[in-house]
Amino acid sequence: MNSSKKRRLQRHGWAVADAAEFLNLTPREAQFVEVKLALAAGVRRMREQRGITQAALAERLGSSQSRVAKMEAADRSVTLDLIMRSLLAVGATPGDIAKLIRRVEPHRA
């Protein structure tokens, strides 16, 4: 959210916070969420770049298309294990995965 919009909302009595503040997450918990979001977005981007459908990825994983959709949405029920297996299944290298993680904003622990 841009700063002028934030100030305008605050002037009108709105409390403005990020998701971590709203959910009362510790900095480590917030960083975990950010890493999971980055990896899930990476699965979708790499899958689409390689022309792989959600159904085809699900077949490679022995899972379902709806599970892949949940994973790409970073649903809380999806494990990091499945996200990592999916990244590898779409051809991501360890270097690709490291780049996704490096893009995450650092939080003070």
Summary of the structure (lengths in Angstrom):
residues: 109
radius of gyration: 16.9
end to end distance: 23.5
largest distance: 52.1
contacts: 270
relative contact order: 0.16
helix: 65%
strand: 0%
